[in-house]
């Protein structure tokens, strides 16, 4: 088995880039997985709350994301849906700039890094592009995020991936637990429970 079963819940403490906390709950569906999560944070003097519900199929392809945000800018909601061909809709409107993405990546979430890791199932030494529909925390704008994952050698039973998102000048090593949830995302978050 590639990863063990997910725990019923997990949590992350956000670091450096923001002060905050994320909590998620996992719900097994007959045809996939539903994730309910919430992050509260203080970033650059601004507070925000992001709540989300994601659905993925058994292959960990994103099907649906519903995201809400509250900040000094007000309350916002957005929904994303993707079909089996990788064509996206944002709030019911076609979003061709996202076509071909298989994952959603929430700026507010450390958990969403688990989606491509589970979906790709890379062997040690393998590398893959994993473009994602990236949702900003405060205004819920959605853009394409080009990123790569390269699986490094495991260490003490933990999978490690060299992660790069050039547009954000991010190039770091992510460490995942036996369930495929990130334990350490340098400068962003560490697993708290």
C-alpha positions in Angstrom: 0.0 0.0 0.0 1.4 3.4 -1.0 0.0 5.3 2.0 -1.8 4.2 5.1 -5.4 5.3 5.8 -6.0 8.9 6.6 -6.7 9.9 10.2 -10.2 11.3 10.9 -8.7 14.7 11.4 -5.4 16.6 11.2 -4.0 20.1 12.1 -1.2 22.4 11.1 0.4 25.4 12.7 1.4 28.0 10.2 4.8 29.6 10.5 6.9 32.5 9.3 4.7 33.5 6.3 1.7 33.9 8.6 0.6 33.2 12.1 -2.3 30.8 12.1 -3.8 27.3 12.4 -5.5 24.9 10.0 -7.8 22.0 11.0 -9.3 19.4 8.6 -11.7 16.5 8.8 -11.7 13.6 6.3 -14.9 11.8 5.2 -14.7 8.7 3.1 -17.3 8.6 0.3 -18.4 5.6 -1.8 -16.6 7.2 -4.8 -13.8 9.2 -3.2 -13.0 11.5 -0.3 -14.4 14.7 1.1 -12.3 17.1 3.1 -13.7 19.8 5.3 -11.2 22.4 6.6 -10.7 25.8 8.1 -7.7 28.1 8.5 -7.5 31.2 10.6 -4.5 33.5 10.2 -2.8 36.8 10.7 -0.6 37.8 7.7 1.1 41.1 7.1 -1.2 42.7 9.7 -4.4 41.4 8.1 -6.6 38.7 9.6 -8.6 36.2 7.6 -10.6 33.0 7.9 -10.9 30.5 5.0 -13.3 27.5 5.2 -13.4 24.9 2.5 -14.9 21.6 1.3 -13.0 19.6 -1.3 -14.0 16.4 -3.1 -11.6 14.0 -4.8 -12.2 10.7 -6.6 -10.5 7.4 -5.7 -7.5 8.5 -7.8 -7.2 11.8 -5.9 -8.3 13.9 -8.9 -10.1 17.0 -7.6 -13.8 17.1 -8.6 -15.1 20.0 -6.5 -14.0 22.8 -4.2 -16.2 25.2 -2.3 -14.3 27.9 -0.5 -15.4 30.8 1.6 -13.3 33.7 3.0 -13.8 36.4 5.6 -11.4 39.3 6.0 -11.5 43.1 6.3 -12.4 43.0 2.6 -15.7 41.3 3.5 -17.1 37.8 3.0 -16.6 35.9 -0.3 -17.5 32.5 -1.7 -16.4 30.6 -4.7 -16.8 27.2 -6.2 -14.7 25.2 -8.6 -15.6 22.1 -10.5 -13.5 20.0 -12.8 -14.7 17.3 -15.2 -12.8 14.0 -16.0 -11.1 15.7 -19.0 -9.6 18.4 -16.7 -11.8 21.3 -17.8 -12.6 23.7 -15.0 -15.5 25.9 -14.1 -15.3 28.7 -11.5 -18.6 29.8 -10.1 -20.3 28.1 -13.1 -18.2 29.9 -15.7 -15.7 28.1 -18.0 -12.1 28.7 -16.8 -9.9 27.6 -19.7 -6.7 29.0 -18.1 -7.1 26.1 -15.6 -7.7 23.3 -18.1 -5.4 20.4 -17.6 -5.0 21.1 -13.8 -5.8 18.0 -11.7 -5.6 19.6 -8.3 -6.8 22.5 -6.3 -4.2 24.3 -4.2 -5.5 26.7 -1.5 -3.1 29.5 -0.4 -4.7 29.0 3.1 -4.0 25.3 3.3 -1.0 23.0 4.0 -3.3 20.0 3.5 -3.8 20.6 -0.2 -0.2 19.5 -0.9 -1.4 16.0 -0.2 -3.6 16.0 -3.3 -0.8 15.7 -6.0 1.3 13.5 -3.8 -1.5 10.9 -3.5 -2.6 11.3 -7.1 0.9 11.1 -8.7 2.3 8.2 -6.6 5.8 8.9 -7.7 8.6 6.4 -7.4 11.8 7.5 -5.7 13.7 9.6 -8.2 10.7 10.5 -10.4 9.5 14.0 -11.1 6.2 15.4 -12.4 4.5 18.6 -13.2 1.4 19.2 -11.1 -0.3 22.4 -12.2 -3.1 23.4 -9.9 -6.0 25.7 -9.6 -4.6 28.1 -7.0 -7.1 30.0 -4.8 -5.9 33.1 -2.9 -6.9 33.4 0.7 -8.5 36.8 1.1 -10.1 37.6 -2.3 -10.6 33.9 -3.5 -9.2 34.8 -6.9 -8.2 31.7 -8.9 -5.2 31.4 -11.0 -3.1 28.6 -12.6 -0.1 27.6 -10.5 2.7 25.7 -12.3 4.5 23.5 -9.8 6.6 20.3 -9.7 7.1 17.5 -7.3 10.2 15.3 -7.4 10.4 12.3 -5.0 13.6 12.2 -3.0 14.7 9.2 -0.9 12.5 8.3 2.0 13.9 9.1 5.4 12.8 7.2 8.6 9.7 5.9 6.8 8.6 9.4 5.6 8.3 10.3 2.0 10.1 13.5 0.9 9.5 15.6 -2.1 11.4 18.4 -3.7 8.7 21.0 -4.4 9.0 24.0 -6.7 6.6 26.8 -7.6 8.7 29.2 -9.6 6.1 32.0 -9.7 6.5 32.3 -5.9 10.2 31.6 -5.9 9.5 28.5 -3.8 12.0 25.6 -3.9 12.0 23.4 -0.8 11.7 19.9 0.5 8.3 18.7 1.8 8.2 15.8 4.3 5.0 13.7 4.4 3.8 11.2 7.1 2.7 7.6 6.4 -0.8 8.8 5.5 0.5 11.2 2.9 -0.1 14.4 4.8 2.6 17.1 4.9 4.5 17.1 8.2 6.9 20.0 7.3 6.5 22.7 4.7 9.5 24.9 5.4 8.5 28.5 6.2 4.8 27.7 5.8 3.5 25.1 8.2 4.2 22.1 10.4 1.9 19.3 11.4 0.4 19.9 14.9 -1.9 17.0 15.2 
